[in-house]
């Protein structure tokens, strides 16, 4: 799965849910990149423009040039998105 998907985790220092998301991805051998929004309000502006949210984590999952943003809190949303996109 990790070789076919591009995964980007938007996160910040001290965010326990961000750490949970990254831990889940590591446990499942899913490679990801991190964009740290700590002290970077301009990155939150990008999230606001793309998804209408300023909170983290936001997980972007891409395949074949199409990206889906997971903005809901809870690992079940990430798991569902990964399952749907991996099909």
Secondary structure, 3 states (H helix, E strand, C coil): CCCCCEEEEEECCCCHHHHHHHHHHHHCCCCCEEEECCCCHHHHHHHHHHHCCCCCCEEEEEECCEEEEECCCCHHHHHHHHHHHHC
